Structures are given as structure tokens and as C-alpha cells.
Amino acid sequence: MKIKPLADRVLVKTEKLEAKTASGIIIPDTAQEKTQTAVVVAVGDDSEKIKVSAGQKVMYDKYAGTAVKIDGEDHLILKAADIIAVIEA
């Protein structure tokens, strides 16, 4: 399935958290503190509002976006204003 976001929206692929510690302890989803980071997959066509491009790793607001599954993987469609930072290596 292919999704192209419109206007000032951005499609991002959320990152999976490690469910097990280095020592082998399994952490349930409810106990994990989730950081809101994702990789940009596609951007809408409103270039004045969108300051990110495909491939960049970003941080977004905690309750932002619309969750979608694409080919069995979790993604979000965010408004550009919900992206709060670009993470650089």
C-alpha cells in the first residue's frame, strides 16, 4: 500500500522499542516509556510549512497524529506543526 500525505502533513514510520533489556528481562508495553521518534517516509506538498524531508529522524508531540498500518508496520500521519525536532546523528 502506498500513502501520499496531503498539504502540511507528514507520513512517518514509528520506531519499535526493545521489549527486552540487555540482561534478558522482558518489559511489557504498558511499562515502557515511549519516546516519540520516527523516520519520515513521505511529505505533503505544502513546502512552506514542512521543514523536513524523507529519511530524517524526527521527534513529535506525544498525542499527535493518526495511526495507520502499512504492510503490517506502524506509521503515523502528522501535521507538520506536530514535529518538534529533527534528530541528527
MODELLER restraints for C-alpha pairs under 7 A, 6 or more apart:
rsr = mdl.restraints
at = mdl.atoms
rsr.add(forms.Gaussian(group=physical.xy_distance, feature=features.Distance(at['CA:1:A'], at['CA:70:A']), mean=6.23, stdev=0.5))
rsr.add(forms.Gaussian(group=physical.xy_distance, feature=features.Distance(at['CA:1:A'], at['CA:71:A']), mean=6.59, stdev=0.5))
rsr.add(forms.Gaussian(group=physical.xy_distance, feature=features.Distance(at['CA:4:A'], at['CA:42:A']), mean=6.60, stdev=0.5))
rsr.add(forms.Gaussian(group=physical.xy_distance, feature=features.Distance(at['CA:4:A'], at['CA:44:A']), mean=6.96, stdev=0.5))
rsr.add(forms.Gaussian(group=physical.xy_distance, feature=features.Distance(at['CA:5:A'], at['CA:11:A']), mean=6.26, stdev=0.5))
rsr.add(forms.Gaussian(group=physical.xy_distance, feature=features.Distance(at['CA:5:A'], at['CA:42:A']), mean=6.89, stdev=0.5))
rsr.add(forms.Gaussian(group=physical.xy_distance, feature=features.Distance(at['CA:5:A'], at['CA:43:A']), mean=5.97, stdev=0.5))
rsr.add(forms.Gaussian(group=physical.xy_distance, feature=features.Distance(at['CA:5:A'], at['CA:44:A']), mean=4.78, stdev=0.5))
rsr.add(forms.Gaussian(group=physical.xy_distance, feature=features.Distance(at['CA:6:A'], at['CA:44:A']), mean=4.49, stdev=0.5))
rsr.add(forms.Gaussian(group=physical.xy_distance, feature=features.Distance(at['CA:6:A'], at['CA:45:A']), mean=6.25, stdev=0.5))
rsr.add(forms.Gaussian(group=physical.xy_distance, feature=features.Distance(at['CA:7:A'], at['CA:44:A']), mean=4.95, stdev=0.5))
rsr.add(forms.Gaussian(group=physical.xy_distance, feature=features.Distance(at['CA:7:A'], at['CA:45:A']), mean=5.25, stdev=0.5))
rsr.add(forms.Gaussian(group=physical.xy_distance, feature=features.Distance(at['CA:7:A'], at['CA:46:A']), mean=4.90, stdev=0.5))
rsr.add(forms.Gaussian(group=physical.xy_distance, feature=features.Distance(at['CA:8:A'], at['CA:44:A']), mean=5.53, stdev=0.5))
rsr.add(forms.Gaussian(group=physical.xy_distance, feature=features.Distance(at['CA:8:A'], at['CA:45:A']), mean=6.86, stdev=0.5))
rsr.add(forms.Gaussian(group=physical.xy_distance, feature=features.Distance(at['CA:8:A'], at['CA:46:A']), mean=5.16, stdev=0.5))
rsr.add(forms.Gaussian(group=physical.xy_distance, feature=features.Distance(at['CA:8:A'], at['CA:49:A']), mean=6.11, stdev=0.5))
rsr.add(forms.Gaussian(group=physical.xy_distance, feature=features.Distance(at['CA:8:A'], at['CA:50:A']), mean=6.17, stdev=0.5))
rsr.add(forms.Gaussian(group=physical.xy_distance, feature=features.Distance(at['CA:8:A'], at['CA:79:A']), mean=5.84, stdev=0.5))
rsr.add(forms.Gaussian(group=physical.xy_distance, feature=features.Distance(at['CA:8:A'], at['CA:80:A']), mean=5.55, stdev=0.5))
rsr.add(forms.Gaussian(group=physical.xy_distance, feature=features.Distance(at['CA:9:A'], at['CA:43:A']), mean=6.32, stdev=0.5))
rsr.add(forms.Gaussian(group=physical.xy_distance, feature=features.Distance(at['CA:9:A'], at['CA:44:A']), mean=5.29, stdev=0.5))
rsr.add(forms.Gaussian(group=physical.xy_distance, feature=features.Distance(at['CA:9:A'], at['CA:77:A']), mean=6.50, stdev=0.5))
rsr.add(forms.Gaussian(group=physical.xy_distance, feature=features.Distance(at['CA:9:A'], at['CA:78:A']), mean=5.42, stdev=0.5))
rsr.add(forms.Gaussian(group=physical.xy_distance, feature=features.Distance(at['CA:9:A'], at['CA:79:A']), mean=4.36, stdev=0.5))
rsr.add(forms.Gaussian(group=physical.xy_distance, feature=features.Distance(at['CA:9:A'], at['CA:80:A']), mean=5.52, stdev=0.5))
rsr.add(forms.Gaussian(group=physical.xy_distance, feature=features.Distance(at['CA:10:A'], at['CA:42:A']), mean=6.00, stdev=0.5))
rsr.add(forms.Gaussian(group=physical.xy_distance, feature=features.Distance(at['CA:10:A'], at['CA:43:A']), mean=4.48, stdev=0.5))
rsr.add(forms.Gaussian(group=physical.xy_distance, feature=features.Distance(at['CA:10:A'], at['CA:44:A']), mean=5.99, stdev=0.5))
rsr.add(forms.Gaussian(group=physical.xy_distance, feature=features.Distance(at['CA:10:A'], at['CA:77:A']), mean=5.61, stdev=0.5))
rsr.add(forms.Gaussian(group=physical.xy_distance, feature=features.Distance(at['CA:10:A'], at['CA:78:A']), mean=5.16, stdev=0.5))
rsr.add(forms.Gaussian(group=physical.xy_distance, feature=features.Distance(at['CA:10:A'], at['CA:79:A']), mean=6.15, stdev=0.5))
rsr.add(forms.Gaussian(group=physical.xy_distance, feature=features.Distance(at['CA:10:A'], at['CA:80:A']), mean=6.27, stdev=0.5))
rsr.add(forms.Gaussian(group=physical.xy_distance, feature=features.Distance(at['CA:11:A'], at['CA:40:A']), mean=6.10, stdev=0.5))
rsr.add(forms.Gaussian(group=physical.xy_distance, feature=features.Distance(at['CA:11:A'], at['CA:41:A']), mean=5.50, stdev=0.5))
rsr.add(forms.Gaussian(group=physical.xy_distance, feature=features.Distance(at['CA:11:A'], at['CA:42:A']), mean=5.11, stdev=0.5))
rsr.add(forms.Gaussian(group=physical.xy_distance, feature=features.Distance(at['CA:11:A'], at['CA:43:A']), mean=6.18, stdev=0.5))
rsr.add(forms.Gaussian(group=physical.xy_distance, feature=features.Distance(at['CA:11:A'], at['CA:75:A']), mean=6.96, stdev=0.5))
rsr.add(forms.Gaussian(group=physical.xy_distance, feature=features.Distance(at['CA:11:A'], at['CA:76:A']), mean=5.81, stdev=0.5))
rsr.add(forms.Gaussian(group=physical.xy_distance, feature=features.Distance(at['CA:11:A'], at['CA:77:A']), mean=4.59, stdev=0.5))
rsr.add(forms.Gaussian(group=physical.xy_distance, feature=features.Distance(at['CA:11:A'], at['CA:78:A']), mean=6.40, stdev=0.5))
rsr.add(forms.Gaussian(group=physical.xy_distance, feature=features.Distance(at['CA:12:A'], at['CA:38:A']), mean=5.80, stdev=0.5))
rsr.add(forms.Gaussian(group=physical.xy_distance, feature=features.Distance(at['CA:12:A'], at['CA:39:A']), mean=5.33, stdev=0.5))
rsr.add(forms.Gaussian(group=physical.xy_distance, feature=features.Distance(at['CA:12:A'], at['CA:40:A']), mean=4.32, stdev=0.5))
rsr.add(forms.Gaussian(group=physical.xy_distance, feature=features.Distance(at['CA:12:A'], at['CA:41:A']), mean=5.13, stdev=0.5))
rsr.add(forms.Gaussian(group=physical.xy_distance, feature=features.Distance(at['CA:12:A'], at['CA:75:A']), mean=5.56, stdev=0.5))
rsr.add(forms.Gaussian(group=physical.xy_distance, feature=features.Distance(at['CA:12:A'], at['CA:76:A']), mean=5.36, stdev=0.5))
rsr.add(forms.Gaussian(group=physical.xy_distance, feature=features.Distance(at['CA:12:A'], at['CA:77:A']), mean=6.44, stdev=0.5))
rsr.add(forms.Gaussian(group=physical.xy_distance, feature=features.Distance(at['CA:13:A'], at['CA:38:A']), mean=5.35, stdev=0.5))
rsr.add(forms.Gaussian(group=physical.xy_distance, feature=features.Distance(at['CA:13:A'], at['CA:39:A']), mean=5.26, stdev=0.5))
rsr.add(forms.Gaussian(group=physical.xy_distance, feature=features.Distance(at['CA:13:A'], at['CA:40:A']), mean=6.45, stdev=0.5))
rsr.add(forms.Gaussian(group=physical.xy_distance, feature=features.Distance(at['CA:13:A'], at['CA:41:A']), mean=6.49, stdev=0.5))
rsr.add(forms.Gaussian(group=physical.xy_distance, feature=features.Distance(at['CA:13:A'], at['CA:74:A']), mean=6.26, stdev=0.5))
rsr.add(forms.Gaussian(group=physical.xy_distance, feature=features.Distance(at['CA:13:A'], at['CA:75:A']), mean=4.36, stdev=0.5))
rsr.add(forms.Gaussian(group=physical.xy_distance, feature=features.Distance(at['CA:13:A'], at['CA:76:A']), mean=6.47, stdev=0.5))
rsr.add(forms.Gaussian(group=physical.xy_distance, feature=features.Distance(at['CA:14:A'], at['CA:37:A']), mean=6.45, stdev=0.5))
rsr.add(forms.Gaussian(group=physical.xy_distance, feature=features.Distance(at['CA:14:A'], at['CA:38:A']), mean=4.35, stdev=0.5))
rsr.add(forms.Gaussian(group=physical.xy_distance, feature=features.Distance(at['CA:14:A'], at['CA:39:A']), mean=6.64, stdev=0.5))
rsr.add(forms.Gaussian(group=physical.xy_distance, feature=features.Distance(at['CA:14:A'], at['CA:74:A']), mean=6.02, stdev=0.5))
rsr.add(forms.Gaussian(group=physical.xy_distance, feature=features.Distance(at['CA:14:A'], at['CA:75:A']), mean=5.50, stdev=0.5))
rsr.add(forms.Gaussian(group=physical.xy_distance, feature=features.Distance(at['CA:15:A'], at['CA:37:A']), mean=6.49, stdev=0.5))
rsr.add(forms.Gaussian(group=physical.xy_distance, feature=features.Distance(at['CA:15:A'], at['CA:38:A']), mean=5.51, stdev=0.5))
rsr.add(forms.Gaussian(group=physical.xy_distance, feature=features.Distance(at['CA:19:A'], at['CA:26:A']), mean=5.65, stdev=0.5))
rsr.add(forms.Gaussian(group=physical.xy_distance, feature=features.Distance(at['CA:19:A'], at['CA:27:A']), mean=5.15, stdev=0.5))
rsr.add(forms.Gaussian(group=physical.xy_distance, feature=features.Distance(at['CA:19:A'], at['CA:28:A']), mean=6.71, stdev=0.5))
rsr.add(forms.Gaussian(group=physical.xy_distance, feature=features.Distance(at['CA:20:A'], at['CA:26:A']), mean=4.26, stdev=0.5))
rsr.add(forms.Gaussian(group=physical.xy_distance, feature=features.Distance(at['CA:20:A'], at['CA:27:A']), mean=5.72, stdev=0.5))
rsr.add(forms.Gaussian(group=physical.xy_distance, feature=features.Distance(at['CA:36:A'], at['CA:59:A']), mean=5.50, stdev=0.5))
rsr.add(forms.Gaussian(group=physical.xy_distance, feature=features.Distance(at['CA:36:A'], at['CA:60:A']), mean=5.55, stdev=0.5))
rsr.add(forms.Gaussian(group=physical.xy_distance, feature=features.Distance(at['CA:36:A'], at['CA:61:A']), mean=6.85, stdev=0.5))
rsr.add(forms.Gaussian(group=physical.xy_distance, feature=features.Distance(at['CA:36:A'], at['CA:62:A']), mean=6.12, stdev=0.5))
rsr.add(forms.Gaussian(group=physical.xy_distance, feature=features.Distance(at['CA:37:A'], at['CA:57:A']), mean=6.96, stdev=0.5))
rsr.add(forms.Gaussian(group=physical.xy_distance, feature=features.Distance(at['CA:37:A'], at['CA:58:A']), mean=5.56, stdev=0.5))
rsr.add(forms.Gaussian(group=physical.xy_distance, feature=features.Distance(at['CA:37:A'], at['CA:59:A']), mean=4.42, stdev=0.5))
rsr.add(forms.Gaussian(group=physical.xy_distance, feature=features.Distance(at['CA:37:A'], at['CA:60:A']), mean=6.40, stdev=0.5))
rsr.add(forms.Gaussian(group=physical.xy_distance, feature=features.Distance(at['CA:38:A'], at['CA:57:A']), mean=5.67, stdev=0.5))
rsr.add(forms.Gaussian(group=physical.xy_distance, feature=features.Distance(at['CA:38:A'], at['CA:58:A']), mean=5.52, stdev=0.5))
rsr.add(forms.Gaussian(group=physical.xy_distance, feature=features.Distance(at['CA:38:A'], at['CA:59:A']), mean=6.54, stdev=0.5))
rsr.add(forms.Gaussian(group=physical.xy_distance, feature=features.Distance(at['CA:39:A'], at['CA:55:A']), mean=5.96, stdev=0.5))
rsr.add(forms.Gaussian(group=physical.xy_distance, feature=features.Distance(at['CA:39:A'], at['CA:56:A']), mean=5.65, stdev=0.5))
rsr.add(forms.Gaussian(group=physical.xy_distance, feature=features.Distance(at['CA:39:A'], at['CA:57:A']), mean=4.40, stdev=0.5))
rsr.add(forms.Gaussian(group=physical.xy_distance, feature=features.Distance(at['CA:39:A'], at['CA:58:A']), mean=6.15, stdev=0.5))
rsr.add(forms.Gaussian(group=physical.xy_distance, feature=features.Distance(at['CA:40:A'], at['CA:53:A']), mean=6.66, stdev=0.5))
rsr.add(forms.Gaussian(group=physical.xy_distance, feature=features.Distance(at['CA:40:A'], at['CA:54:A']), mean=4.81, stdev=0.5))
rsr.add(forms.Gaussian(group=physical.xy_distance, feature=features.Distance(at['CA:40:A'], at['CA:55:A']), mean=5.27, stdev=0.5))
rsr.add(forms.Gaussian(group=physical.xy_distance, feature=features.Distance(at['CA:40:A'], at['CA:56:A']), mean=5.51, stdev=0.5))
rsr.add(forms.Gaussian(group=physical.xy_distance, feature=features.Distance(at['CA:40:A'], at['CA:57:A']), mean=6.35, stdev=0.5))
rsr.add(forms.Gaussian(group=physical.xy_distance, feature=features.Distance(at['CA:41:A'], at['CA:54:A']), mean=5.04, stdev=0.5))
rsr.add(forms.Gaussian(group=physical.xy_distance, feature=features.Distance(at['CA:41:A'], at['CA:55:A']), mean=6.29, stdev=0.5))
rsr.add(forms.Gaussian(group=physical.xy_distance, feature=features.Distance(at['CA:42:A'], at['CA:54:A']), mean=5.47, stdev=0.5))
rsr.add(forms.Gaussian(group=physical.xy_distance, feature=features.Distance(at['CA:43:A'], at['CA:53:A']), mean=6.71, stdev=0.5))
rsr.add(forms.Gaussian(group=physical.xy_distance, feature=features.Distance(at['CA:43:A'], at['CA:54:A']), mean=6.94, stdev=0.5))
rsr.add(forms.Gaussian(group=physical.xy_distance, feature=features.Distance(at['CA:49:A'], at['CA:80:A']), mean=6.57, stdev=0.5))
rsr.add(forms.Gaussian(group=physical.xy_distance, feature=features.Distance(at['CA:50:A'], at['CA:80:A']), mean=5.57, stdev=0.5))
rsr.add(forms.Gaussian(group=physical.xy_distance, feature=features.Distance(at['CA:57:A'], at['CA:86:A']), mean=5.98, stdev=0.5))
rsr.add(forms.Gaussian(group=physical.xy_distance, feature=features.Distance(at['CA:57:A'], at['CA:87:A']), mean=5.36, stdev=0.5))
rsr.add(forms.Gaussian(group=physical.xy_distance, feature=features.Distance(at['CA:58:A'], at['CA:83:A']), mean=6.81, stdev=0.5))
rsr.add(forms.Gaussian(group=physical.xy_distance, feature=features.Distance(at['CA:58:A'], at['CA:85:A']), mean=5.64, stdev=0.5))
rsr.add(forms.Gaussian(group=physical.xy_distance, feature=features.Distance(at['CA:58:A'], at['CA:86:A']), mean=4.38, stdev=0.5))
rsr.add(forms.Gaussian(group=physical.xy_distance, feature=features.Distance(at['CA:58:A'], at['CA:87:A']), mean=5.40, stdev=0.5))
rsr.add(forms.Gaussian(group=physical.xy_distance, feature=features.Distance(at['CA:59:A'], at['CA:83:A']), mean=6.01, stdev=0.5))
rsr.add(forms.Gaussian(group=physical.xy_distance, feature=features.Distance(at['CA:59:A'], at['CA:84:A']), mean=5.76, stdev=0.5))
rsr.add(forms.Gaussian(group=physical.xy_distance, feature=features.Distance(at['CA:59:A'], at['CA:85:A']), mean=5.13, stdev=0.5))
rsr.add(forms.Gaussian(group=physical.xy_distance, feature=features.Distance(at['CA:59:A'], at['CA:86:A']), mean=6.29, stdev=0.5))
rsr.add(forms.Gaussian(group=physical.xy_distance, feature=features.Distance(at['CA:59:A'], at['CA:87:A']), mean=7.00, stdev=0.5))
rsr.add(forms.Gaussian(group=physical.xy_distance, feature=features.Distance(at['CA:60:A'], at['CA:82:A']), mean=5.60, stdev=0.5))
rsr.add(forms.Gaussian(group=physical.xy_distance, feature=features.Distance(at['CA:60:A'], at['CA:83:A']), mean=4.32, stdev=0.5))
rsr.add(forms.Gaussian(group=physical.xy_distance, feature=features.Distance(at['CA:60:A'], at['CA:84:A']), mean=5.23, stdev=0.5))
rsr.add(forms.Gaussian(group=physical.xy_distance, feature=features.Distance(at['CA:61:A'], at['CA:82:A']), mean=5.53, stdev=0.5))
rsr.add(forms.Gaussian(group=physical.xy_distance, feature=features.Distance(at['CA:61:A'], at['CA:83:A']), mean=6.56, stdev=0.5))
rsr.add(forms.Gaussian(group=physical.xy_distance, feature=features.Distance(at['CA:61:A'], at['CA:84:A']), mean=6.72, stdev=0.5))
rsr.add(forms.Gaussian(group=physical.xy_distance, feature=features.Distance(at['CA:64:A'], at['CA:78:A']), mean=6.51, stdev=0.5))
rsr.add(forms.Gaussian(group=physical.xy_distance, feature=features.Distance(at['CA:64:A'], at['CA:82:A']), mean=6.27, stdev=0.5))
rsr.add(forms.Gaussian(group=physical.xy_distance, feature=features.Distance(at['CA:65:A'], at['CA:76:A']), mean=5.71, stdev=0.5))
rsr.add(forms.Gaussian(group=physical.xy_distance, feature=features.Distance(at['CA:65:A'], at['CA:77:A']), mean=5.25, stdev=0.5))
rsr.add(forms.Gaussian(group=physical.xy_distance, feature=features.Distance(at['CA:65:A'], at['CA:78:A']), mean=4.38, stdev=0.5))
rsr.add(forms.Gaussian(group=physical.xy_distance, feature=features.Distance(at['CA:65:A'], at['CA:79:A']), mean=6.96, stdev=0.5))
rsr.add(forms.Gaussian(group=physical.xy_distance, feature=features.Distance(at['CA:66:A'], at['CA:76:A']), mean=5.35, stdev=0.5))
rsr.add(forms.Gaussian(group=physical.xy_distance, feature=features.Distance(at['CA:66:A'], at['CA:77:A']), mean=5.18, stdev=0.5))
rsr.add(forms.Gaussian(group=physical.xy_distance, feature=features.Distance(at['CA:66:A'], at['CA:78:A']), mean=6.73, stdev=0.5))
rsr.add(forms.Gaussian(group=physical.xy_distance, feature=features.Distance(at['CA:67:A'], at['CA:75:A']), mean=5.89, stdev=0.5))
rsr.add(forms.Gaussian(group=physical.xy_distance, feature=features.Distance(at['CA:67:A'], at['CA:76:A']), mean=4.56, stdev=0.5))
rsr.add(forms.Gaussian(group=physical.xy_distance, feature=features.Distance(at['CA:67:A'], at['CA:77:A']), mean=6.63, stdev=0.5))
rsr.add(forms.Gaussian(group=physical.xy_distance, feature=features.Distance(at['CA:68:A'], at['CA:74:A']), mean=6.14, stdev=0.5))
rsr.add(forms.Gaussian(group=physical.xy_distance, feature=features.Distance(at['CA:68:A'], at['CA:75:A']), mean=5.23, stdev=0.5))
rsr.add(forms.Gaussian(group=physical.xy_distance, feature=features.Distance(at['CA:68:A'], at['CA:76:A']), mean=5.81, stdev=0.5))
rsr.add(forms.Gaussian(group=physical.xy_distance, feature=features.Distance(at['CA:69:A'], at['CA:75:A']), mean=5.84, stdev=0.5))
